[in-house]
Amino acid sequence: MPKNSKIEKIFVNEPLISKEAERNTADALASRWLSGSGPFVEKFEKTFAEYLGIRQAVAVANGTCALHLALLSLDVGAGDEVIVPAFAMGACFMAVLQTGAKPVFVDCELETYNIDPKKIAEKISPRTKAVMAVHTYGHAADMDDILQIAAERKIKVLEDAAESHGGRYKGRLTGTMGDVGAFSFYANKIITTGEGGMIVTNDEKIAAEARKLRDLYHSSDKRFIHEKLGYNYRLSNLQAALGLGELSRIDEYIAKKLAMAAAYDNGLSGVSGLILPKTKPDVKNVYWMYGIVVDQKKFGKSRDELRSALAEQGIETRDFFYPPEEQPVLKNVIGNEKFPNASFLGQNGLYLPSGLAITKDQIERVIKALRAIAGR
């Protein structure tokens, strides 16, 4: 292809904005009520809770805030430990560190990328307060085993459902099975508010604590009297208006994700050296991202070489998450501990363009490029 020719770029995750979301945000702007106390915030919380079939939803500024406040609402603090997947976005362990507690990492399953329940018990100590179950890239973690371990050891369960809006485990929606759930509505998520998050729970005390923590912990009797250390983690009325509109299309958006994954499955099956994502029985995988793992010996190129070759054709990709041992911020937390499965995925995994705005033609272009690079 000539160097000066223009290549249409395929972005790794381009969002869709529904007409409902556009109308809502216009209404919010017209109302001039833009702060976190506007009417769209309460309506978004109520509608999201109804969708999940859960009692309480507390809107916050982003998914990391949701994890942070969820942990604080479970009374996690200095001296405590929280079990965290070794293969997860950095917000997971950072939220634990922000409480003053210590993240204790457990390696992942290679098949689903989720925390390996068989390795959790050996990491539990008398200081363990909670376990964080992350539903990675849209595939639910093995919640039955996690919940059983937590019940036996009397520890709490926090579900990070940031990547699995509408995903299910044995018929149950992700985010609803633990003591508390946390969601992200970042621009690349299935439901977006641009930036934003949500804490969900059936426990009224957890919800009440989260509401006070997100708004500087004002006294119930007298505003500007602060009973505890609180945070300015509110979601704005404008963001909630956007999220409420997007939520009305969640079934349509999930169907689009499933169609995208099916197209990639069909188009890439049989390409030697590409390990495609798998879904366990009784799980509804919503494929927030379509991830592949590159077996360099069979594929003939490394993950990084594949990424560069795709980039030359205007196809954007993202590396998988990196393991704890590669995170400088964790150097004094984990010592010399290694996590071989998370390390393997971090070295060899990447996800393909998976956004809601992706077209059939763009998916076909990615497939053709991959097959050509593979010599297939």
Secondary structure as UniProt FT lines:
FT   TURN            3..4
FT   HELIX           19..31
FT   TURN            36..37
FT   HELIX           39..52
FT   STRAND          56..60
FT   HELIX           63..73
FT   TURN            74..75
FT   TURN            78..79
FT   STRAND          81..85
FT   HELIX           90..99
FT   STRAND          102..106
FT   TURN            110..112
FT   HELIX           117..119
FT   HELIX           121..123
FT   TURN            126..127
FT   STRAND          128..134
FT   HELIX           136..138
FT   HELIX           143..153
FT   STRAND          156..160
FT   TURN            162..163
FT   TURN            165..166
FT   STRAND          168..169
FT   TURN            170..171
FT   STRAND          172..173
FT   TURN            174..175
FT   STRAND          180..184
FT   TURN            187..188
FT   STRAND          197..201
FT   HELIX           204..214
FT   TURN            216..217
FT   TURN            223..224
FT   HELIX           237..247
FT   TURN            248..249
FT   HELIX           250..268
FT   TURN            269..270
FT   TURN            272..273
FT   STRAND          274..275
FT   TURN            281..282
FT   STRAND          283..284
FT   STRAND          290..294
FT   HELIX           296..299
FT   HELIX           303..312
FT   TURN            313..314
FT   STRAND          318..319
FT   HELIX           324..326
FT   HELIX           328..330
FT   HELIX           331..334
FT   TURN            335..336
FT   HELIX           340..348
FT   STRAND          349..352
FT   TURN            356..357
FT   HELIX           360..373
FT   TURN            374..375
//
